[in-house]
Amino acid sequence: MIKIRTIVFLAILLPLGSCWPEPMTVNTAFYIINNSSHSIELIVYLRKPPNETDSVWNLNTGEHINSSFSIRGEIASPPPFPSDSAKIIYDDSIFMMHYRLAVQPASRSILIEDSWSGEEIDQYKYKWEYIFSDADYLEALEILK
């Protein structure tokens, strides 16, 4: 009698245990915005020696780059590219290197999550922004002196 109850109990319990809900897909949008009064060329080195396959973007004043990721049950955090270094070139002449390291010449780095601002749009949608300003340009000028 006990064996029959155990078998009936397991027969009811096993199907219930295998029907856990799937995690929801989380959509994360990334924006890189040029709010400075200077043109910007962003070169992202993809964890290898620089070559023609590195990512390069050009941003005039007021322009932005956006990308998005959808990951099941997970929020994507910045930056939206795997890299350990990036070069920011202002007006085709003044440049600043950004690194994933905490110690670097730039006070903010496009490769460090703390330099990005983010917000939750709703439970399954998030937005991250990295905004270039004239202060970034002035910092690059100061470091090059």
MODELLER restraints for C-alpha pairs under 7 A, 6 or more apart:
rsr = mdl.restraints
at = mdl.atoms
rsr.add(forms.Gaussian(group=physical.xy_distance, feature=features.Distance(at['CA:23:A'], at['CA:72:A']), mean=6.01, stdev=0.5))
rsr.add(forms.Gaussian(group=physical.xy_distance, feature=features.Distance(at['CA:23:A'], at['CA:73:A']), mean=4.80, stdev=0.5))
rsr.add(forms.Gaussian(group=physical.xy_distance, feature=features.Distance(at['CA:24:A'], at['CA:72:A']), mean=5.66, stdev=0.5))
rsr.add(forms.Gaussian(group=physical.xy_distance, feature=features.Distance(at['CA:24:A'], at['CA:73:A']), mean=5.20, stdev=0.5))
rsr.add(forms.Gaussian(group=physical.xy_distance, feature=features.Distance(at['CA:25:A'], at['CA:70:A']), mean=6.19, stdev=0.5))
rsr.add(forms.Gaussian(group=physical.xy_distance, feature=features.Distance(at['CA:25:A'], at['CA:71:A']), mean=5.44, stdev=0.5))
rsr.add(forms.Gaussian(group=physical.xy_distance, feature=features.Distance(at['CA:25:A'], at['CA:72:A']), mean=3.96, stdev=0.5))
rsr.add(forms.Gaussian(group=physical.xy_distance, feature=features.Distance(at['CA:25:A'], at['CA:73:A']), mean=5.41, stdev=0.5))
rsr.add(forms.Gaussian(group=physical.xy_distance, feature=features.Distance(at['CA:25:A'], at['CA:124:A']), mean=6.83, stdev=0.5))
rsr.add(forms.Gaussian(group=physical.xy_distance, feature=features.Distance(at['CA:26:A'], at['CA:70:A']), mean=5.50, stdev=0.5))
rsr.add(forms.Gaussian(group=physical.xy_distance, feature=features.Distance(at['CA:26:A'], at['CA:71:A']), mean=5.41, stdev=0.5))
rsr.add(forms.Gaussian(group=physical.xy_distance, feature=features.Distance(at['CA:26:A'], at['CA:72:A']), mean=5.91, stdev=0.5))
rsr.add(forms.Gaussian(group=physical.xy_distance, feature=features.Distance(at['CA:26:A'], at['CA:73:A']), mean=5.94, stdev=0.5))
rsr.add(forms.Gaussian(group=physical.xy_distance, feature=features.Distance(at['CA:26:A'], at['CA:74:A']), mean=5.92, stdev=0.5))
rsr.add(forms.Gaussian(group=physical.xy_distance, feature=features.Distance(at['CA:26:A'], at['CA:75:A']), mean=5.97, stdev=0.5))
rsr.add(forms.Gaussian(group=physical.xy_distance, feature=features.Distance(at['CA:26:A'], at['CA:124:A']), mean=4.58, stdev=0.5))
rsr.add(forms.Gaussian(group=physical.xy_distance, feature=features.Distance(at['CA:26:A'], at['CA:125:A']), mean=5.80, stdev=0.5))
rsr.add(forms.Gaussian(group=physical.xy_distance, feature=features.Distance(at['CA:27:A'], at['CA:69:A']), mean=5.81, stdev=0.5))
rsr.add(forms.Gaussian(group=physical.xy_distance, feature=features.Distance(at['CA:27:A'], at['CA:70:A']), mean=4.42, stdev=0.5))
rsr.add(forms.Gaussian(group=physical.xy_distance, feature=features.Distance(at['CA:27:A'], at['CA:71:A']), mean=6.68, stdev=0.5))
rsr.add(forms.Gaussian(group=physical.xy_distance, feature=features.Distance(at['CA:27:A'], at['CA:124:A']), mean=6.12, stdev=0.5))
rsr.add(forms.Gaussian(group=physical.xy_distance, feature=features.Distance(at['CA:27:A'], at['CA:125:A']), mean=4.78, stdev=0.5))
rsr.add(forms.Gaussian(group=physical.xy_distance, feature=features.Distance(at['CA:27:A'], at['CA:126:A']), mean=6.31, stdev=0.5))
rsr.add(forms.Gaussian(group=physical.xy_distance, feature=features.Distance(at['CA:28:A'], at['CA:68:A']), mean=5.47, stdev=0.5))
rsr.add(forms.Gaussian(group=physical.xy_distance, feature=features.Distance(at['CA:28:A'], at['CA:69:A']), mean=5.29, stdev=0.5))
rsr.add(forms.Gaussian(group=physical.xy_distance, feature=features.Distance(at['CA:28:A'], at['CA:70:A']), mean=6.31, stdev=0.5))
rsr.add(forms.Gaussian(group=physical.xy_distance, feature=features.Distance(at['CA:28:A'], at['CA:75:A']), mean=6.57, stdev=0.5))
rsr.add(forms.Gaussian(group=physical.xy_distance, feature=features.Distance(at['CA:28:A'], at['CA:76:A']), mean=6.02, stdev=0.5))
rsr.add(forms.Gaussian(group=physical.xy_distance, feature=features.Distance(at['CA:28:A'], at['CA:125:A']), mean=5.79, stdev=0.5))
rsr.add(forms.Gaussian(group=physical.xy_distance, feature=features.Distance(at['CA:28:A'], at['CA:126:A']), mean=4.67, stdev=0.5))
rsr.add(forms.Gaussian(group=physical.xy_distance, feature=features.Distance(at['CA:28:A'], at['CA:127:A']), mean=5.67, stdev=0.5))
rsr.add(forms.Gaussian(group=physical.xy_distance, feature=features.Distance(at['CA:29:A'], at['CA:67:A']), mean=5.87, stdev=0.5))
rsr.add(forms.Gaussian(group=physical.xy_distance, feature=features.Distance(at['CA:29:A'], at['CA:68:A']), mean=4.20, stdev=0.5))
rsr.add(forms.Gaussian(group=physical.xy_distance, feature=features.Distance(at['CA:29:A'], at['CA:69:A']), mean=6.55, stdev=0.5))
rsr.add(forms.Gaussian(group=physical.xy_distance, feature=features.Distance(at['CA:29:A'], at['CA:126:A']), mean=6.27, stdev=0.5))
rsr.add(forms.Gaussian(group=physical.xy_distance, feature=features.Distance(at['CA:29:A'], at['CA:127:A']), mean=4.75, stdev=0.5))
rsr.add(forms.Gaussian(group=physical.xy_distance, feature=features.Distance(at['CA:29:A'], at['CA:128:A']), mean=6.19, stdev=0.5))
rsr.add(forms.Gaussian(group=physical.xy_distance, feature=features.Distance(at['CA:30:A'], at['CA:66:A']), mean=5.43, stdev=0.5))
rsr.add(forms.Gaussian(group=physical.xy_distance, feature=features.Distance(at['CA:30:A'], at['CA:67:A']), mean=5.28, stdev=0.5))
rsr.add(forms.Gaussian(group=physical.xy_distance, feature=features.Distance(at['CA:30:A'], at['CA:68:A']), mean=5.86, stdev=0.5))
rsr.add(forms.Gaussian(group=physical.xy_distance, feature=features.Distance(at['CA:30:A'], at['CA:80:A']), mean=6.80, stdev=0.5))
rsr.add(forms.Gaussian(group=physical.xy_distance, feature=features.Distance(at['CA:30:A'], at['CA:127:A']), mean=5.99, stdev=0.5))
rsr.add(forms.Gaussian(group=physical.xy_distance, feature=features.Distance(at['CA:30:A'], at['CA:128:A']), mean=4.84, stdev=0.5))
rsr.add(forms.Gaussian(group=physical.xy_distance, feature=features.Distance(at['CA:30:A'], at['CA:129:A']), mean=5.88, stdev=0.5))
rsr.add(forms.Gaussian(group=physical.xy_distance, feature=features.Distance(at['CA:31:A'], at['CA:64:A']), mean=6.54, stdev=0.5))
rsr.add(forms.Gaussian(group=physical.xy_distance, feature=features.Distance(at['CA:31:A'], at['CA:65:A']), mean=5.61, stdev=0.5))
rsr.add(forms.Gaussian(group=physical.xy_distance, feature=features.Distance(at['CA:31:A'], at['CA:66:A']), mean=4.47, stdev=0.5))
rsr.add(forms.Gaussian(group=physical.xy_distance, feature=features.Distance(at['CA:31:A'], at['CA:67:A']), mean=6.79, stdev=0.5))
rsr.add(forms.Gaussian(group=physical.xy_distance, feature=features.Distance(at['CA:31:A'], at['CA:128:A']), mean=6.23, stdev=0.5))
rsr.add(forms.Gaussian(group=physical.xy_distance, feature=features.Distance(at['CA:31:A'], at['CA:129:A']), mean=4.71, stdev=0.5))
rsr.add(forms.Gaussian(group=physical.xy_distance, feature=features.Distance(at['CA:31:A'], at['CA:130:A']), mean=6.30, stdev=0.5))
rsr.add(forms.Gaussian(group=physical.xy_distance, feature=features.Distance(at['CA:32:A'], at['CA:64:A']), mean=5.41, stdev=0.5))
rsr.add(forms.Gaussian(group=physical.xy_distance, feature=features.Distance(at['CA:32:A'], at['CA:65:A']), mean=5.10, stdev=0.5))
rsr.add(forms.Gaussian(group=physical.xy_distance, feature=features.Distance(at['CA:32:A'], at['CA:66:A']), mean=6.42, stdev=0.5))
rsr.add(forms.Gaussian(group=physical.xy_distance, feature=features.Distance(at['CA:32:A'], at['CA:129:A']), mean=5.86, stdev=0.5))
rsr.add(forms.Gaussian(group=physical.xy_distance, feature=features.Distance(at['CA:32:A'], at['CA:130:A']), mean=4.85, stdev=0.5))
rsr.add(forms.Gaussian(group=physical.xy_distance, feature=features.Distance(at['CA:32:A'], at['CA:131:A']), mean=5.93, stdev=0.5))
rsr.add(forms.Gaussian(group=physical.xy_distance, feature=features.Distance(at['CA:33:A'], at['CA:63:A']), mean=6.16, stdev=0.5))
rsr.add(forms.Gaussian(group=physical.xy_distance, feature=features.Distance(at['CA:33:A'], at['CA:64:A']), mean=4.29, stdev=0.5))
rsr.add(forms.Gaussian(group=physical.xy_distance, feature=features.Distance(at['CA:33:A'], at['CA:65:A']), mean=6.57, stdev=0.5))
rsr.add(forms.Gaussian(group=physical.xy_distance, feature=features.Distance(at['CA:33:A'], at['CA:130:A']), mean=6.21, stdev=0.5))
rsr.add(forms.Gaussian(group=physical.xy_distance, feature=features.Distance(at['CA:33:A'], at['CA:131:A']), mean=4.72, stdev=0.5))
rsr.add(forms.Gaussian(group=physical.xy_distance, feature=features.Distance(at['CA:33:A'], at['CA:132:A']), mean=6.09, stdev=0.5))
rsr.add(forms.Gaussian(group=physical.xy_distance, feature=features.Distance(at['CA:34:A'], at['CA:59:A']), mean=6.37, stdev=0.5))
rsr.add(forms.Gaussian(group=physical.xy_distance, feature=features.Distance(at['CA:34:A'], at['CA:60:A']), mean=6.83, stdev=0.5))
rsr.add(forms.Gaussian(group=physical.xy_distance, feature=features.Distance(at['CA:34:A'], at['CA:61:A']), mean=5.52, stdev=0.5))
rsr.add(forms.Gaussian(group=physical.xy_distance, feature=features.Distance(at['CA:34:A'], at['CA:62:A']), mean=5.38, stdev=0.5))
rsr.add(forms.Gaussian(group=physical.xy_distance, feature=features.Distance(at['CA:34:A'], at['CA:63:A']), mean=5.68, stdev=0.5))
rsr.add(forms.Gaussian(group=physical.xy_distance, feature=features.Distance(at['CA:34:A'], at['CA:64:A']), mean=6.08, stdev=0.5))
rsr.add(forms.Gaussian(group=physical.xy_distance, feature=features.Distance(at['CA:34:A'], at['CA:131:A']), mean=6.01, stdev=0.5))
rsr.add(forms.Gaussian(group=physical.xy_distance, feature=features.Distance(at['CA:34:A'], at['CA:132:A']), mean=4.90, stdev=0.5))
rsr.add(forms.Gaussian(group=physical.xy_distance, feature=features.Distance(at['CA:34:A'], at['CA:133:A']), mean=6.73, stdev=0.5))
rsr.add(forms.Gaussian(group=physical.xy_distance, feature=features.Distance(at['CA:35:A'], at['CA:61:A']), mean=6.07, stdev=0.5))
rsr.add(forms.Gaussian(group=physical.xy_distance, feature=features.Distance(at['CA:35:A'], at['CA:62:A']), mean=5.49, stdev=0.5))
rsr.add(forms.Gaussian(group=physical.xy_distance, feature=features.Distance(at['CA:35:A'], at['CA:131:A']), mean=6.43, stdev=0.5))
rsr.add(forms.Gaussian(group=physical.xy_distance, feature=features.Distance(at['CA:35:A'], at['CA:132:A']), mean=5.52, stdev=0.5))
rsr.add(forms.Gaussian(group=physical.xy_distance, feature=features.Distance(at['CA:35:A'], at['CA:133:A']), mean=5.07, stdev=0.5))
rsr.add(forms.Gaussian(group=physical.xy_distance, feature=features.Distance(at['CA:36:A'], at['CA:61:A']), mean=5.97, stdev=0.5))
rsr.add(forms.Gaussian(group=physical.xy_distance, feature=features.Distance(at['CA:36:A'], at['CA:132:A']), mean=5.94, stdev=0.5))
rsr.add(forms.Gaussian(group=physical.xy_distance, feature=features.Distance(at['CA:36:A'], at['CA:133:A']), mean=4.19, stdev=0.5))
rsr.add(forms.Gaussian(group=physical.xy_distance, feature=features.Distance(at['CA:36:A'], at['CA:134:A']), mean=4.60, stdev=0.5))
rsr.add(forms.Gaussian(group=physical.xy_distance, feature=features.Distance(at['CA:37:A'], at['CA:61:A']), mean=5.56, stdev=0.5))
rsr.add(forms.Gaussian(group=physical.xy_distance, feature=features.Distance(at['CA:37:A'], at['CA:134:A']), mean=6.42, stdev=0.5))
rsr.add(forms.Gaussian(group=physical.xy_distance, feature=features.Distance(at['CA:38:A'], at['CA:60:A']), mean=6.89, stdev=0.5))
rsr.add(forms.Gaussian(group=physical.xy_distance, feature=features.Distance(at['CA:38:A'], at['CA:61:A']), mean=6.03, stdev=0.5))
rsr.add(forms.Gaussian(group=physical.xy_distance, feature=features.Distance(at['CA:38:A'], at['CA:90:A']), mean=6.10, stdev=0.5))
rsr.add(forms.Gaussian(group=physical.xy_distance, feature=features.Distance(at['CA:38:A'], at['CA:91:A']), mean=5.85, stdev=0.5))
rsr.add(forms.Gaussian(group=physical.xy_distance, feature=features.Distance(at['CA:39:A'], at['CA:59:A']), mean=5.87, stdev=0.5))
rsr.add(forms.Gaussian(group=physical.xy_distance, feature=features.Distance(at['CA:39:A'], at['CA:60:A']), mean=4.49, stdev=0.5))
rsr.add(forms.Gaussian(group=physical.xy_distance, feature=features.Distance(at['CA:39:A'], at['CA:61:A']), mean=5.92, stdev=0.5))
rsr.add(forms.Gaussian(group=physical.xy_distance, feature=features.Distance(at['CA:39:A'], at['CA:90:A']), mean=5.63, stdev=0.5))
rsr.add(forms.Gaussian(group=physical.xy_distance, feature=features.Distance(at['CA:39:A'], at['CA:91:A']), mean=5.00, stdev=0.5))
rsr.add(forms.Gaussian(group=physical.xy_distance, feature=features.Distance(at['CA:40:A'], at['CA:58:A']), mean=5.78, stdev=0.5))
rsr.add(forms.Gaussian(group=physical.xy_distance, feature=features.Distance(at['CA:40:A'], at['CA:59:A']), mean=5.06, stdev=0.5))
rsr.add(forms.Gaussian(group=physical.xy_distance, feature=features.Distance(at['CA:40:A'], at['CA:60:A']), mean=6.26, stdev=0.5))
rsr.add(forms.Gaussian(group=physical.xy_distance, feature=features.Distance(at['CA:40:A'], at['CA:88:A']), mean=6.65, stdev=0.5))
rsr.add(forms.Gaussian(group=physical.xy_distance, feature=features.Distance(at['CA:40:A'], at['CA:89:A']), mean=5.56, stdev=0.5))
rsr.add(forms.Gaussian(group=physical.xy_distance, feature=features.Distance(at['CA:40:A'], at['CA:90:A']), mean=4.76, stdev=0.5))
rsr.add(forms.Gaussian(group=physical.xy_distance, feature=features.Distance(at['CA:40:A'], at['CA:91:A']), mean=6.32, stdev=0.5))
rsr.add(forms.Gaussian(group=physical.xy_distance, feature=features.Distance(at['CA:41:A'], at['CA:57:A']), mean=5.71, stdev=0.5))
rsr.add(forms.Gaussian(group=physical.xy_distance, feature=features.Distance(at['CA:41:A'], at['CA:58:A']), mean=4.46, stdev=0.5))
rsr.add(forms.Gaussian(group=physical.xy_distance, feature=features.Distance(at['CA:41:A'], at['CA:59:A']), mean=6.26, stdev=0.5))
rsr.add(forms.Gaussian(group=physical.xy_distance, feature=features.Distance(at['CA:41:A'], at['CA:88:A']), mean=5.83, stdev=0.5))
rsr.add(forms.Gaussian(group=physical.xy_distance, feature=features.Distance(at['CA:41:A'], at['CA:89:A']), mean=5.02, stdev=0.5))
rsr.add(forms.Gaussian(group=physical.xy_distance, feature=features.Distance(at['CA:41:A'], at['CA:90:A']), mean=6.62, stdev=0.5))
rsr.add(forms.Gaussian(group=physical.xy_distance, feature=features.Distance(at['CA:42:A'], at['CA:56:A']), mean=5.60, stdev=0.5))
rsr.add(forms.Gaussian(group=physical.xy_distance, feature=features.Distance(at['CA:42:A'], at['CA:57:A']), mean=5.14, stdev=0.5))
rsr.add(forms.Gaussian(group=physical.xy_distance, feature=features.Distance(at['CA:42:A'], at['CA:58:A']), mean=6.32, stdev=0.5))
rsr.add(forms.Gaussian(group=physical.xy_distance, feature=features.Distance(at['CA:42:A'], at['CA:87:A']), mean=5.95, stdev=0.5))
rsr.add(forms.Gaussian(group=physical.xy_distance, feature=features.Distance(at['CA:42:A'], at['CA:88:A']), mean=4.86, stdev=0.5))
rsr.add(forms.Gaussian(group=physical.xy_distance, feature=features.Distance(at['CA:42:A'], at['CA:89:A']), mean=6.55, stdev=0.5))
rsr.add(forms.Gaussian(group=physical.xy_distance, feature=features.Distance(at['CA:43:A'], at['CA:55:A']), mean=5.77, stdev=0.5))
rsr.add(forms.Gaussian(group=physical.xy_distance, feature=features.Distance(at['CA:43:A'], at['CA:56:A']), mean=4.51, stdev=0.5))
rsr.add(forms.Gaussian(group=physical.xy_distance, feature=features.Distance(at['CA:43:A'], at['CA:57:A']), mean=6.62, stdev=0.5))
rsr.add(forms.Gaussian(group=physical.xy_distance, feature=features.Distance(at['CA:43:A'], at['CA:86:A']), mean=5.50, stdev=0.5))
rsr.add(forms.Gaussian(group=physical.xy_distance, feature=features.Distance(at['CA:43:A'], at['CA:87:A']), mean=5.11, stdev=0.5))
rsr.add(forms.Gaussian(group=physical.xy_distance, feature=features.Distance(at['CA:43:A'], at['CA:88:A']), mean=6.52, stdev=0.5))
rsr.add(forms.Gaussian(group=physical.xy_distance, feature=features.Distance(at['CA:44:A'], at['CA:54:A']), mean=6.03, stdev=0.5))
rsr.add(forms.Gaussian(group=physical.xy_distance, feature=features.Distance(at['CA:44:A'], at['CA:55:A']), mean=5.18, stdev=0.5))
rsr.add(forms.Gaussian(group=physical.xy_distance, feature=features.Distance(at['CA:44:A'], at['CA:56:A']), mean=6.42, stdev=0.5))
rsr.add(forms.Gaussian(group=physical.xy_distance, feature=features.Distance(at['CA:44:A'], at['CA:83:A']), mean=6.69, stdev=0.5))
rsr.add(forms.Gaussian(group=physical.xy_distance, feature=features.Distance(at['CA:44:A'], at['CA:85:A']), mean=6.44, stdev=0.5))
rsr.add(forms.Gaussian(group=physical.xy_distance, feature=features.Distance(at['CA:44:A'], at['CA:86:A']), mean=4.39, stdev=0.5))
rsr.add(forms.Gaussian(group=physical.xy_distance, feature=features.Distance(at['CA:44:A'], at['CA:87:A']), mean=6.57, stdev=0.5))
rsr.add(forms.Gaussian(group=physical.xy_distance, feature=features.Distance(at['CA:45:A'], at['CA:54:A']), mean=5.37, stdev=0.5))
rsr.add(forms.Gaussian(group=physical.xy_distance, feature=features.Distance(at['CA:45:A'], at['CA:55:A']), mean=6.88, stdev=0.5))
rsr.add(forms.Gaussian(group=physical.xy_distance, feature=features.Distance(at['CA:45:A'], at['CA:83:A']), mean=5.86, stdev=0.5))
rsr.add(forms.Gaussian(group=physical.xy_distance, feature=features.Distance(at['CA:45:A'], at['CA:84:A']), mean=7.00, stdev=0.5))
rsr.add(forms.Gaussian(group=physical.xy_distance, feature=features.Distance(at['CA:45:A'], at['CA:85:A']), mean=5.66, stdev=0.5))
rsr.add(forms.Gaussian(group=physical.xy_distance, feature=features.Distance(at['CA:45:A'], at['CA:86:A']), mean=5.72, stdev=0.5))
rsr.add(forms.Gaussian(group=physical.xy_distance, feature=features.Distance(at['CA:46:A'], at['CA:54:A']), mean=5.95, stdev=0.5))
rsr.add(forms.Gaussian(group=physical.xy_distance, feature=features.Distance(at['CA:46:A'], at['CA:82:A']), mean=6.11, stdev=0.5))
rsr.add(forms.Gaussian(group=physical.xy_distance, feature=features.Distance(at['CA:46:A'], at['CA:83:A']), mean=4.70, stdev=0.5))
rsr.add(forms.Gaussian(group=physical.xy_distance, feature=features.Distance(at['CA:47:A'], at['CA:83:A']), mean=5.19, stdev=0.5))
rsr.add(forms.Gaussian(group=physical.xy_distance, feature=features.Distance(at['CA:47:A'], at['CA:84:A']), mean=5.86, stdev=0.5))
rsr.add(forms.Gaussian(group=physical.xy_distance, feature=features.Distance(at['CA:69:A'], at['CA:76:A']), mean=6.99, stdev=0.5))
rsr.add(forms.Gaussian(group=physical.xy_distance, feature=features.Distance(at['CA:78:A'], at['CA:113:A']), mean=5.26, stdev=0.5))
rsr.add(forms.Gaussian(group=physical.xy_distance, feature=features.Distance(at['CA:79:A'], at['CA:110:A']), mean=6.78, stdev=0.5))
rsr.add(forms.Gaussian(group=physical.xy_distance, feature=features.Distance(at['CA:79:A'], at['CA:111:A']), mean=5.57, stdev=0.5))
rsr.add(forms.Gaussian(group=physical.xy_distance, feature=features.Distance(at['CA:79:A'], at['CA:112:A']), mean=6.91, stdev=0.5))
rsr.add(forms.Gaussian(group=physical.xy_distance, feature=features.Distance(at['CA:79:A'], at['CA:113:A']), mean=6.43, stdev=0.5))
rsr.add(forms.Gaussian(group=physical.xy_distance, feature=features.Distance(at['CA:84:A'], at['CA:99:A']), mean=5.69, stdev=0.5))
rsr.add(forms.Gaussian(group=physical.xy_distance, feature=features.Distance(at['CA:84:A'], at['CA:100:A']), mean=5.13, stdev=0.5))
rsr.add(forms.Gaussian(group=physical.xy_distance, feature=features.Distance(at['CA:85:A'], at['CA:98:A']), mean=5.59, stdev=0.5))
rsr.add(forms.Gaussian(group=physical.xy_distance, feature=features.Distance(at['CA:85:A'], at['CA:99:A']), mean=4.45, stdev=0.5))
rsr.add(forms.Gaussian(group=physical.xy_distance, feature=features.Distance(at['CA:85:A'], at['CA:100:A']), mean=6.37, stdev=0.5))
rsr.add(forms.Gaussian(group=physical.xy_distance, feature=features.Distance(at['CA:86:A'], at['CA:97:A']), mean=5.79, stdev=0.5))
rsr.add(forms.Gaussian(group=physical.xy_distance, feature=features.Distance(at['CA:86:A'], at['CA:98:A']), mean=5.07, stdev=0.5))
rsr.add(forms.Gaussian(group=physical.xy_distance, feature=features.Distance(at['CA:86:A'], at['CA:99:A']), mean=6.48, stdev=0.5))
rsr.add(forms.Gaussian(group=physical.xy_distance, feature=features.Distance(at['CA:87:A'], at['CA:95:A']), mean=6.74, stdev=0.5))
rsr.add(forms.Gaussian(group=physical.xy_distance, feature=features.Distance(at['CA:87:A'], at['CA:96:A']), mean=5.83, stdev=0.5))
rsr.add(forms.Gaussian(group=physical.xy_distance, feature=features.Distance(at['CA:87:A'], at['CA:97:A']), mean=4.56, stdev=0.5))
rsr.add(forms.Gaussian(group=physical.xy_distance, feature=features.Distance(at['CA:87:A'], at['CA:98:A']), mean=6.15, stdev=0.5))
rsr.add(forms.Gaussian(group=physical.xy_distance, feature=features.Distance(at['CA:88:A'], at['CA:95:A']), mean=5.38, stdev=0.5))
rsr.add(forms.Gaussian(group=physical.xy_distance, feature=features.Distance(at['CA:88:A'], at['CA:96:A']), mean=5.22, stdev=0.5))
rsr.add(forms.Gaussian(group=physical.xy_distance, feature=features.Distance(at['CA:88:A'], at['CA:97:A']), mean=6.25, stdev=0.5))
rsr.add(forms.Gaussian(group=physical.xy_distance, feature=features.Distance(at['CA:89:A'], at['CA:95:A']), mean=4.16, stdev=0.5))
rsr.add(forms.Gaussian(group=physical.xy_distance, feature=features.Distance(at['CA:89:A'], at['CA:96:A']), mean=6.57, stdev=0.5))
rsr.add(forms.Gaussian(group=physical.xy_distance, feature=features.Distance(at['CA:90:A'], at['CA:137:A']), mean=6.87, stdev=0.5))
rsr.add(forms.Gaussian(group=physical.xy_distance, feature=features.Distance(at['CA:94:A'], at['CA:140:A']), mean=6.84, stdev=0.5))
rsr.add(forms.Gaussian(group=physical.xy_distance, feature=features.Distance(at['CA:94:A'], at['CA:141:A']), mean=6.80, stdev=0.5))
rsr.add(forms.Gaussian(group=physical.xy_distance, feature=features.Distance(at['CA:95:A'], at['CA:140:A']), mean=6.34, stdev=0.5))
rsr.add(forms.Gaussian(group=physical.xy_distance, feature=features.Distance(at['CA:96:A'], at['CA:140:A']), mean=5.50, stdev=0.5))
rsr.add(forms.Gaussian(group=physical.xy_distance, feature=features.Distance(at['CA:98:A'], at['CA:106:A']), mean=6.44, stdev=0.5))
rsr.add(forms.Gaussian(group=physical.xy_distance, feature=features.Distance(at['CA:98:A'], at['CA:109:A']), mean=5.24, stdev=0.5))
rsr.add(forms.Gaussian(group=physical.xy_distance, feature=features.Distance(at['CA:98:A'], at['CA:110:A']), mean=6.67, stdev=0.5))
rsr.add(forms.Gaussian(group=physical.xy_distance, feature=features.Distance(at['CA:98:A'], at['CA:111:A']), mean=6.84, stdev=0.5))
rsr.add(forms.Gaussian(group=physical.xy_distance, feature=features.Distance(at['CA:99:A'], at['CA:109:A']), mean=6.51, stdev=0.5))
rsr.add(forms.Gaussian(group=physical.xy_distance, feature=features.Distance(at['CA:99:A'], at['CA:111:A']), mean=6.18, stdev=0.5))
rsr.add(forms.Gaussian(group=physical.xy_distance, feature=features.Distance(at['CA:100:A'], at['CA:111:A']), mean=5.08, stdev=0.5))
rsr.add(forms.Gaussian(group=physical.xy_distance, feature=features.Distance(at['CA:100:A'], at['CA:112:A']), mean=5.72, stdev=0.5))
rsr.add(forms.Gaussian(group=physical.xy_distance, feature=features.Distance(at['CA:108:A'], at['CA:115:A']), mean=5.49, stdev=0.5))
rsr.add(forms.Gaussian(group=physical.xy_distance, feature=features.Distance(at['CA:109:A'], at['CA:115:A']), mean=5.98, stdev=0.5))
rsr.add(forms.Gaussian(group=physical.xy_distance, feature=features.Distance(at['CA:110:A'], at['CA:130:A']), mean=6.80, stdev=0.5))
rsr.add(forms.Gaussian(group=physical.xy_distance, feature=features.Distance(at['CA:116:A'], at['CA:128:A']), mean=6.38, stdev=0.5))
rsr.add(forms.Gaussian(group=physical.xy_distance, feature=features.Distance(at['CA:116:A'], at['CA:129:A']), mean=5.52, stdev=0.5))
rsr.add(forms.Gaussian(group=physical.xy_distance, feature=features.Distance(at['CA:116:A'], at['CA:130:A']), mean=4.92, stdev=0.5))
rsr.add(forms.Gaussian(group=physical.xy_distance, feature=features.Distance(at['CA:117:A'], at['CA:128:A']), mean=5.64, stdev=0.5))
rsr.add(forms.Gaussian(group=physical.xy_distance, feature=features.Distance(at['CA:117:A'], at['CA:129:A']), mean=5.29, stdev=0.5))
rsr.add(forms.Gaussian(group=physical.xy_distance, feature=features.Distance(at['CA:117:A'], at['CA:130:A']), mean=6.61, stdev=0.5))
rsr.add(forms.Gaussian(group=physical.xy_distance, feature=features.Distance(at['CA:118:A'], at['CA:127:A']), mean=5.54, stdev=0.5))
rsr.add(forms.Gaussian(group=physical.xy_distance, feature=features.Distance(at['CA:118:A'], at['CA:128:A']), mean=4.21, stdev=0.5))
rsr.add(forms.Gaussian(group=physical.xy_distance, feature=features.Distance(at['CA:118:A'], at['CA:129:A']), mean=6.25, stdev=0.5))
rsr.add(forms.Gaussian(group=physical.xy_distance, feature=features.Distance(at['CA:119:A'], at['CA:126:A']), mean=5.91, stdev=0.5))
rsr.add(forms.Gaussian(group=physical.xy_distance, feature=features.Distance(at['CA:119:A'], at['CA:127:A']), mean=5.50, stdev=0.5))
rsr.add(forms.Gaussian(group=physical.xy_distance, feature=features.Distance(at['CA:119:A'], at['CA:128:A']), mean=6.64, stdev=0.5))
rsr.add(forms.Gaussian(group=physical.xy_distance, feature=features.Distance(at['CA:120:A'], at['CA:126:A']), mean=4.55, stdev=0.5))
rsr.add(forms.Gaussian(group=physical.xy_distance, feature=features.Distance(at['CA:120:A'], at['CA:127:A']), mean=6.47, stdev=0.5))
rsr.add(forms.Gaussian(group=physical.xy_distance, feature=features.Distance(at['CA:121:A'], at['CA:127:A']), mean=6.89, stdev=0.5))
